[in-house]
């Protein structure tokens, strides 16, 4: 069941007059705002994100939220078209339209060196998968404190749980590693982040939020068709 904080992204509503908050005032609420208002506000909060990546992620969030698959107004976007040495993970609060995290994130070792070039859903591929993932529960495993991810797209990322594709911290992610190697270290396909922020990030994202992994090569029509017809 949707809460009062659910955001309607696919329904055209009158634009909201957004006033900048004063130091004493809470941030403006975008609950019920039109898609263009939300997208514009998020692009303002994160000017480095590519509009195409954000737009695809917002469409996926809206669809999955309408089906009750995601239950909280947080959205994580990863742009795997950017090099690993660039901060290419953004986490947004869709109610306040705030940027909560902007972080480095590693990709699978067989997906490429600094740039990702190949993606896979197959076990043993050691590649990153693209598309919509819904977060699950936390656990502590061989990579420490980790967050389970459920791939929502058959043939694209639905083997994520069987492959143990999870969000976790890793010592091979960090500015110093990027400087030394000219790229981040690489995972077995997991989106790995800096150990220093792993726990706080995971605690924010757990329990049915959306993580959307994007790349310019994606067939957005196929992804949109899947999300609309499932």
Backbone torsions as a table, in degrees:
resi	resn	phi	psi	omega
1	UNK	NA	135.5	179.3
2	UNK	-73.0	148.3	175.0
3	UNK	-93.9	175.2	178.0
4	UNK	-65.6	-16.8	-178.8
5	UNK	-89.5	-1.0	179.3
6	UNK	-59.9	146.3	-176.7
7	UNK	-108.9	130.1	177.3
8	UNK	-91.9	110.3	-176.3
9	UNK	-101.4	-21.3	-173.7
10	UNK	-102.3	-4.2	-179.4
11	UNK	-101.0	129.4	179.9
12	UNK	-77.5	120.5	179.7
13	UNK	-125.2	162.0	177.9
14	UNK	-58.4	143.8	179.1
15	UNK	-65.8	143.8	177.3
16	UNK	-89.6	142.4	172.2
17	UNK	-81.3	111.4	-174.3
18	UNK	-99.1	116.0	179.1
19	UNK	-100.0	138.5	178.2
20	UNK	-63.8	135.9	-177.6
21	UNK	-70.7	145.8	172.0
22	UNK	-83.3	165.1	179.5
23	UNK	-56.3	-28.2	-177.0
24	UNK	-90.2	-17.2	-172.4
25	UNK	-93.1	151.1	174.8
26	UNK	-70.2	161.1	177.5
27	UNK	-65.8	152.9	-179.4
28	UNK	-64.4	145.5	176.6
29	UNK	-92.6	134.5	179.5
30	UNK	-105.9	15.6	178.0
31	UNK	-59.1	125.1	-179.5
32	UNK	84.0	3.2	-179.3
33	UNK	-72.3	159.2	177.9
34	UNK	-72.3	159.2	-179.9
35	UNK	-55.4	-40.5	-176.4
36	UNK	-67.9	-33.4	177.8
37	UNK	-66.4	-45.7	-179.8
38	UNK	-63.7	-48.4	-179.0
39	UNK	-61.2	-43.5	179.9
40	UNK	-62.9	-42.2	-179.6
41	UNK	-65.9	-40.1	179.8
42	UNK	-69.5	-37.3	176.4
43	UNK	-65.1	-33.8	176.0
44	UNK	-67.8	-39.7	-179.5
45	UNK	-71.9	-27.7	-177.0
46	UNK	-135.8	74.9	-174.3
47	UNK	-64.2	-16.7	-178.4
48	UNK	-83.2	-12.6	-177.8
49	UNK	-77.1	144.0	178.6
50	UNK	-79.4	131.6	-178.1
51	UNK	-54.2	-36.9	-178.7
52	UNK	-63.7	-38.9	178.8
53	UNK	-66.4	-45.2	-179.8
54	UNK	-64.6	-42.6	-177.8
55	UNK	-62.7	-42.8	178.7
56	UNK	-64.2	-41.0	-179.8
57	UNK	-66.6	-41.1	178.8
58	UNK	-64.6	-39.4	178.1
59	UNK	-63.7	-41.4	178.3
60	UNK	-64.9	-43.2	179.2
61	UNK	-60.3	-45.6	-178.5
62	UNK	-60.1	-45.1	-178.3
63	UNK	-65.8	-47.6	-178.1
64	UNK	-68.6	-33.8	176.6
65	UNK	-66.1	-39.0	-179.7
66	UNK	-65.4	-24.7	178.9
67	UNK	-94.8	1.1	179.3
68	UNK	79.1	12.5	-179.7
69	UNK	-77.9	-33.2	173.5
70	UNK	-113.7	142.6	-171.9
71	UNK	-123.1	-0.4	-178.1
72	UNK	-132.6	152.1	-173.0
73	UNK	-89.8	52.8	173.8
74	UNK	-119.3	142.8	-179.1
75	UNK	-135.4	124.6	174.7
76	UNK	-107.4	130.0	178.3
77	UNK	-122.2	129.2	172.8
78	UNK	-117.3	127.9	177.0
79	UNK	-104.3	96.2	-178.7
80	UNK	-79.0	4.8	171.5
81	UNK	-81.1	-12.1	178.2
82	UNK	-92.2	154.1	178.5
83	UNK	-65.9	156.5	-177.3
84	UNK	-66.5	-21.1	179.7
85	UNK	-78.4	-5.5	178.6
86	UNK	-101.0	143.2	173.9
87	UNK	-67.8	108.8	-172.4
88	UNK	-123.8	16.4	173.4
89	UNK	-118.8	128.7	177.0
90	UNK	-123.8	138.3	174.2
91	UNK	-121.8	123.4	-176.8
92	UNK	-114.5	145.0	164.4
93	UNK	-94.2	114.5	-174.4
94	UNK	-77.6	-13.3	178.1
95	UNK	-80.2	-48.9	179.9
96	UNK	-91.5	-10.0	-174.7
97	UNK	58.0	39.3	175.8
98	UNK	-97.6	148.5	170.8
99	UNK	-88.5	118.8	-177.0
100	UNK	-93.2	-38.0	179.7
101	UNK	-140.7	145.1	170.3
102	UNK	-139.4	106.6	-164.2
103	UNK	-135.7	159.8	166.8
104	UNK	-70.9	149.2	175.3
105	UNK	-149.3	136.6	-178.5
106	UNK	-86.8	161.7	174.4
107	UNK	-121.7	177.2	-177.9
108	UNK	-67.5	147.0	-174.3
109	UNK	-64.0	-28.3	179.0
110	UNK	-94.9	8.6	177.0
111	UNK	-90.4	-11.6	179.8
112	UNK	143.9	174.4	178.5
113	UNK	-82.4	-101.7	176.9
114	UNK	-78.2	-35.8	178.6
115	UNK	-104.4	139.6	175.7
116	UNK	-80.0	136.0	-178.9
117	UNK	-128.3	-21.1	-176.5
118	UNK	-134.7	145.7	-179.1
119	UNK	-136.5	151.6	-177.4
120	UNK	-154.0	155.0	175.2
121	UNK	-107.9	1.9	-171.1
122	UNK	-89.3	141.0	175.5
123	UNK	-62.0	138.6	178.4
124	UNK	82.3	-1.5	-178.6
125	UNK	-74.1	-24.3	-175.4
126	UNK	56.4	32.5	178.8
127	UNK	-114.9	157.7	173.6
128	UNK	-74.9	147.7	171.6
129	UNK	-108.8	150.9	179.6
130	UNK	-103.4	175.7	172.9
131	UNK	99.1	-162.9	-173.5
132	UNK	-90.4	127.1	175.5
133	UNK	-123.2	139.7	173.9
134	UNK	-106.5	131.9	-177.8
135	UNK	-76.1	151.7	179.3
136	UNK	-120.6	-133.5	-176.2
137	UNK	-90.6	162.3	174.6
138	UNK	-91.2	158.4	174.0
139	UNK	-159.8	166.9	176.6
140	UNK	-113.8	119.0	-177.4
141	UNK	-131.2	-153.7	-175.6
142	UNK	-67.3	-20.8	175.4
143	UNK	-101.4	19.8	179.9
144	UNK	79.2	-152.0	-177.5
145	UNK	-65.0	123.2	-171.2
146	UNK	-137.9	162.8	-178.0
147	UNK	-126.1	124.0	-179.5
148	UNK	-71.0	145.5	179.3
149	UNK	-126.3	133.9	177.9
150	UNK	-110.2	113.7	178.2
151	UNK	-71.5	132.7	-172.1
152	UNK	-100.4	-1.1	-172.9
153	UNK	-120.9	109.3	-179.1
154	UNK	-56.2	133.3	179.1
155	UNK	80.2	-10.4	-178.4
156	UNK	-109.6	-49.0	-178.0
157	UNK	-149.3	12.4	-173.5
158	UNK	-74.9	-2.6	174.9
159	UNK	-95.3	10.5	-175.9
160	UNK	-56.6	-44.6	-178.9
161	UNK	-67.4	-42.5	178.6
162	UNK	-64.8	-31.5	179.2
163	UNK	-85.0	-3.6	-175.8
164	UNK	58.5	42.8	173.9
165	UNK	-81.8	113.6	-174.4
166	UNK	-138.2	163.9	172.6
167	UNK	-91.2	126.8	-178.6
168	UNK	-152.9	165.2	174.5
169	UNK	-85.2	153.9	-180.0
170	UNK	-151.9	138.1	-178.8
171	UNK	-67.1	-13.8	179.2
172	UNK	-87.4	8.8	176.1
173	UNK	-113.0	121.3	179.0
174	UNK	165.1	161.7	-179.2
175	UNK	-60.8	-38.1	-177.9
176	UNK	-68.0	-36.1	176.8
177	UNK	-66.4	-44.7	179.4
178	UNK	-59.7	-40.1	180.0
179	UNK	-67.9	-39.7	-176.9
180	UNK	-74.1	-43.3	-173.9
181	UNK	-97.3	-16.8	-172.2
182	UNK	78.6	7.2	176.5
183	UNK	-165.8	168.7	171.5
184	UNK	-79.3	163.3	166.2
185	UNK	-66.3	170.3	-174.7
186	UNK	-125.6	154.0	-175.5
187	UNK	-100.0	-172.6	173.4
188	UNK	-90.0	15.8	-179.1
189	UNK	126.4	-8.7	-177.8
190	UNK	-81.1	149.5	168.5
191	UNK	-79.7	98.6	-176.5
192	UNK	-97.9	143.5	-176.3
193	UNK	-126.1	176.2	179.3
194	UNK	-61.2	136.4	178.1
195	UNK	-58.2	-32.4	-175.7
196	UNK	-64.8	-27.0	-178.4
197	UNK	-112.7	-1.0	-173.5
198	UNK	-57.5	-48.6	-175.4
199	UNK	-65.5	-46.9	-178.5
200	UNK	-66.0	-36.9	177.4
201	UNK	-65.1	-48.5	-179.2
202	UNK	-61.8	-41.8	179.3
203	UNK	-62.1	-34.2	177.3
204	UNK	-70.6	-39.1	-168.8
205	UNK	-91.3	-12.7	-175.6
206	UNK	-62.7	159.4	170.0
207	UNK	71.2	68.2	166.8
208	UNK	68.4	49.4	165.3
209	UNK	-106.8	167.6	-177.1
210	UNK	-100.4	130.5	167.8
211	UNK	-114.3	122.2	-177.6
212	UNK	-116.5	117.0	-179.9
213	UNK	-98.7	119.0	-171.8
214	UNK	-119.2	152.2	173.4
215	UNK	-149.8	145.2	-178.2
216	UNK	-58.6	-21.6	-178.7
217	UNK	-80.4	-7.5	-175.9
218	UNK	-61.6	141.8	172.4
219	UNK	-84.3	91.0	-174.4
220	UNK	-63.7	-29.6	178.7
221	UNK	-63.3	-43.7	179.5
222	UNK	-64.5	-42.4	-179.7
223	UNK	-65.5	-43.5	-178.9
224	UNK	-65.7	-38.8	178.7
225	UNK	-63.7	-43.4	178.0
226	UNK	-59.4	-49.1	-175.2
227	UNK	-66.1	-31.3	-177.2
228	UNK	-80.1	-25.6	-172.1
229	UNK	-107.6	-10.3	-176.9
230	UNK	-65.4	NA	NA
